Amino acid sequence: MARRGETIELAVLGLLHESPMHGYELRKRLNLMLGWGRVLSYGSLYPALKKMLRAGLIVESAPPPSPGGAVSRRQRIVYQLTKTGEREFARLMAEVGPTAWEDDNFDIRFAFFSRTDMEIRLRVLEGRRTRLQERLERVQGQLARTQKEVDQYAIELQRHGVESVEREVRWLSDLINAERAGPQPVKPETSGTETSERGPNQSAPLKND
């Protein structure tokens, strides 16, 4: 199972791949990526940043003061990706294995899917779907065995979990089908003259032989 620090590291590398950011902006963007139920504290972010600094994945700098402006006692440190960090991000995004489709790591990988090719995306999506299908079979079996042993609220909680996994499996199947189908051709627009001569819901008249 991927550790939380590794998940944060991947997310930071991906965000800094877009542009340099200071700690406050990084934390805000990370919280948006992780979702409302998993708020990231500075106590989790800054140790990860310090570790990445020591590894040479990122560098930090203080922005120069504006001309004539007052110097702040606590200038915001800006973090920027290094060439080593770029290579590490590319390596992590190219990895395909069990950690790629775990709950937290999959969400981060999916957020940066545009940085990977179709083959990698498909393997990650299919791996995630297989993992969820295995989980679904296990939970459904537990639900069938325990319905007579637990109260209705515990049963409803289990049923809610089953429905949530079923929805994600359908969502993943739609994504996989879309990836395999590739970009769809754009349909030509109907000319305004043809539309004005017929009503928007009226079909073209048939020609007689």
C-alpha positions as CSV (number, residue, x, y, z in Angstrom):
1,M,0.0,0.0,0.0
2,A,1.3,3.4,-0.9
3,R,2.3,5.6,2.1
4,R,0.6,9.0,2.5
5,G,4.0,10.7,2.1
6,E,4.6,9.1,-1.3
7,T,1.1,10.2,-2.5
8,I,1.8,13.7,-1.4
9,E,5.2,13.7,-3.1
10,L,3.6,12.6,-6.4
11,A,0.9,15.3,-6.1
12,V,3.5,18.0,-5.4
13,L,5.7,16.9,-8.3
14,G,2.7,17.0,-10.6
15,L,1.5,20.5,-9.5
16,L,5.0,22.0,-9.7
17,H,5.3,20.5,-13.1
18,E,2.7,23.0,-14.1
19,S,4.3,26.0,-12.5
20,P,6.3,27.1,-9.4
21,M,4.1,27.6,-6.3
22,H,4.5,28.7,-2.7
23,G,3.4,26.5,0.2
24,Y,0.0,28.1,0.7
25,E,-1.0,27.6,-3.0
26,L,0.4,24.0,-2.9
27,R,-1.7,23.1,0.1
28,K,-4.8,24.7,-1.4
29,R,-4.4,22.8,-4.7
30,L,-3.6,19.6,-2.9
31,N,-6.7,19.8,-0.8
32,L,-8.8,20.3,-3.9
33,M,-7.2,17.2,-5.4
34,L,-7.5,15.0,-2.3
35,G,-11.2,15.9,-1.8
36,W,-13.2,17.5,1.0
37,G,-12.9,14.4,3.3
38,R,-9.0,14.4,3.4
39,V,-7.8,17.9,4.4
40,L,-4.0,18.2,4.2
41,S,-2.3,20.0,7.1
42,Y,0.9,22.0,6.9
43,G,2.3,19.4,9.4
44,S,2.0,16.8,6.6
45,L,3.0,19.0,3.7
46,Y,6.2,20.7,4.9
47,P,8.0,17.5,6.0
48,A,7.3,16.1,2.5
49,L,8.7,19.3,1.0
50,K,11.8,19.2,3.1
51,K,12.4,15.6,2.1
52,M,12.0,16.5,-1.6
53,L,14.5,19.4,-1.2
54,R,17.1,17.1,0.3
55,A,16.6,14.7,-2.6
56,G,17.1,17.5,-5.1
57,L,13.6,17.1,-6.6
58,I,12.6,20.7,-5.9
59,V,14.3,24.0,-5.0
60,E,13.1,26.9,-3.0
61,S,13.5,30.6,-3.5
62,A,12.2,33.8,-2.1
63,P,10.7,36.2,-4.6
64,P,12.6,39.5,-4.9
65,P,10.9,42.5,-3.1
66,S,9.0,44.9,-5.2
67,P,10.8,48.3,-5.9
68,G,10.1,50.7,-3.1
69,G,8.0,48.1,-1.2
70,A,8.4,47.1,2.4
71,V,10.4,43.9,3.0
72,S,8.1,41.3,4.7
73,R,9.5,39.5,7.7
74,R,8.1,36.3,6.4
75,Q,8.4,36.1,2.7
76,R,6.6,33.3,1.0
77,I,9.0,30.6,-0.2
78,V,8.4,29.6,-3.8
79,Y,9.0,25.9,-4.7
80,Q,10.1,24.9,-8.2
81,L,10.7,21.6,-9.9
82,T,14.3,20.6,-10.9
83,K,15.3,18.5,-13.8
84,T,15.7,15.6,-11.4
85,G,12.2,16.2,-10.2
86,E,10.9,16.2,-13.7
87,R,12.5,12.8,-14.4
88,E,11.1,11.4,-11.1
89,F,7.6,12.6,-11.9
90,A,7.8,11.0,-15.4
91,R,9.1,7.8,-13.8
92,L,6.3,7.6,-11.2
93,M,3.6,8.3,-13.8
94,A,5.0,5.6,-16.0
95,E,4.8,3.0,-13.2
96,V,2.0,0.4,-13.6
97,G,1.4,-1.8,-10.7
98,P,-0.8,-2.4,-7.6
99,T,0.2,1.0,-6.0
100,A,-1.1,2.8,-9.1
101,W,-4.7,1.8,-8.5
102,E,-4.9,2.1,-4.7
103,D,-7.5,4.6,-3.5
104,D,-5.4,7.7,-2.8
105,N,-2.7,7.1,-5.3
106,F,-5.2,6.4,-8.1
107,D,-6.9,9.8,-7.6
108,I,-3.6,11.6,-7.9
109,R,-2.5,9.5,-10.9
110,F,-5.9,10.2,-12.6
111,A,-5.5,14.0,-12.0
112,F,-2.3,14.0,-14.1
113,F,-3.5,11.5,-16.8
114,S,-2.9,14.0,-19.6
115,R,0.9,13.5,-18.9
116,T,0.8,9.8,-19.8
117,D,0.1,7.9,-23.0
118,M,-3.0,5.8,-23.7
119,E,-1.4,2.4,-22.9
120,I,-0.5,3.5,-19.4
121,R,-3.9,5.1,-18.8
122,L,-5.7,1.9,-19.9
123,R,-3.5,-0.4,-17.7
124,V,-4.1,1.8,-14.7
125,L,-7.9,2.1,-15.3
126,E,-8.2,-1.7,-15.9
127,G,-6.2,-2.4,-12.8
128,R,-8.3,-0.1,-10.7
129,R,-11.5,-1.7,-12.1
130,T,-10.2,-5.2,-11.4
131,R,-9.3,-4.2,-7.8
132,L,-12.8,-2.7,-7.2
133,Q,-14.5,-5.8,-8.7
134,E,-12.6,-8.0,-6.3
135,R,-13.6,-5.7,-3.5
136,L,-17.2,-5.7,-4.6
137,E,-17.4,-9.5,-4.7
138,R,-15.9,-9.7,-1.2
139,V,-18.3,-7.1,0.3
140,Q,-21.3,-8.6,-1.4
141,G,-20.5,-12.0,0.0
142,Q,-20.1,-10.5,3.5
143,L,-23.4,-8.7,3.1
144,A,-25.2,-11.8,2.2
145,R,-23.7,-13.7,5.2
146,T,-24.3,-11.0,7.8
147,Q,-27.8,-9.7,6.9
148,K,-29.3,-11.9,9.7
149,E,-26.6,-11.2,12.2
150,V,-26.5,-7.3,12.3
151,D,-29.0,-4.6,12.6
152,Q,-30.5,-2.6,9.7
153,Y,-28.2,0.4,10.1
154,A,-25.1,-1.8,9.7
155,I,-26.7,-3.4,6.7
156,E,-27.5,0.0,5.1
157,L,-23.9,1.1,5.6
158,Q,-22.7,-2.0,3.8
159,R,-25.2,-1.6,1.0
160,H,-24.1,2.0,0.6
161,G,-20.5,0.8,0.2
162,V,-21.6,-1.7,-2.4
163,E,-23.5,0.9,-4.4
164,S,-20.6,3.3,-4.3
165,V,-18.2,0.7,-5.6
166,E,-20.7,-0.3,-8.3
167,R,-20.9,3.3,-9.5
168,E,-17.1,3.6,-9.7
169,V,-16.9,0.4,-11.7
170,R,-19.4,1.7,-14.2
171,W,-17.5,5.0,-14.4
172,L,-14.2,3.2,-15.0
173,S,-15.8,1.0,-17.7
174,D,-17.0,4.1,-19.5
175,L,-13.6,5.7,-19.3
176,I,-11.9,2.5,-20.6
177,N,-14.4,2.3,-23.5
178,A,-13.7,5.9,-24.4
179,E,-9.9,5.4,-24.3
180,R,-10.2,2.5,-26.6
181,A,-12.5,4.3,-29.0
182,G,-10.1,7.2,-29.3
183,P,-11.0,10.8,-30.3
184,Q,-14.4,10.9,-32.0
185,P,-14.8,12.8,-35.3
186,V,-16.6,16.1,-35.1
187,K,-19.9,16.0,-36.9
188,P,-20.5,18.8,-39.5
189,E,-22.9,21.4,-38.5
190,T,-26.2,21.8,-40.3
191,S,-26.4,24.9,-42.4
192,G,-28.6,27.7,-41.2
193,T,-30.6,27.8,-44.5
194,E,-31.6,24.2,-44.2
195,T,-32.6,24.6,-40.6
196,S,-34.7,27.7,-41.3
197,E,-36.6,26.1,-44.1
198,R,-37.6,23.2,-41.8
199,G,-38.5,23.4,-38.2
200,P,-35.8,22.2,-35.7
201,N,-37.8,19.0,-35.1
202,Q,-39.0,18.5,-38.7
203,S,-37.2,15.9,-40.8
204,A,-36.2,16.5,-44.4
205,P,-38.9,15.6,-47.0
206,L,-38.6,12.2,-48.7
207,K,-38.0,12.3,-52.5
208,N,-40.5,10.4,-54.7
209,D,-39.1,7.9,-57.2
